[in-house]
């Protein structure tokens, strides 16, 4: 920890985790309300997406938009393909380009890095230059779901394959204190949530009643891929569980070697891979988590706190006790 007379450079490491990544929004909004504005932001996969929105000054508008998403909206933003993945992502990121600013990373007030994986070599790539959305898209290529993307003439895969919670990237960009958000802990064995199934089936049922003939082929495909048959997991269940296992093990290993000062673990284990329509729940959980760890966060960052190292440890114990309590109803 930095000496008390020095103000530490605060870093925020936003991890990968598909739809659970909307929790990043709530975490950032709550940190800002506490007066804590990280000077360094590193993001992997959905963390790169939300981080890019944040550093480009568009988080509030983005939060309003994602909270309005329905299952049909999510499907409508997917350009399905069977070439290199299930979704190309061009329609989604094209929408972002059309409706949001896309500044170059070098022009931002905060330092930002997007973590991707070079497909040919498996090398970890840190993107710190160029348009924000281009950098974010290079990190968002979940194997089997989103197709790889070409960046600087090299094919990129999801950054979560090599660095699911980019603490090391924060350190490299000068962060003294790192707040890390791990979306993949406690998820082993988790499958498609009941809430998601009910919502998807309800909306699909309403659409069917309106006009069965006009239902899109891809809506039927995604419903099929989300459904399980008896005890056999669905396609998305299998993909999500595989990714969860890999990223959980990798995160534990990397964070053991380079531990952050504060680790936030949202409790969203009932979220499925494609539950992007459940943004309100994820954002609320992100806010709750920051409030539960407020004393610890303030102690490490020095914002609104004069506590010493022993007080930090006490705050950590308090936060752990808070996390052990049942989560409030959404």
Secondary structure, DSSP 4 states (H G I P E B T S, - for coil): ---TTSPPPEEEEE---GGGGGHHHHHHHHHHHTT---SEEEEETHHHHHHHHHHTT-HHHHHHHHTT--HHHHHHT--B-SSSSSB--HHHHHHHHHHS---BGGG-SSEEEEEEEETTT--EEEE-SSBHHHHHHHH---TTTBPPEEETTEEEE-GGGT-SS-HHHHHHTT-SEEEEE-SSTT-TT--S-HHHHHHHHHHHHHHHHHHGGGS-HHHHHHHHHH--BTTBPPHHHHHHHHHHHHHHHHHHHHHHHS--SEEE----TT--TT-TT-HHHHHHHHHHHHHHTHHHHHHHH-TT----HHHHHHHHHHHHHHHHSPPPP-
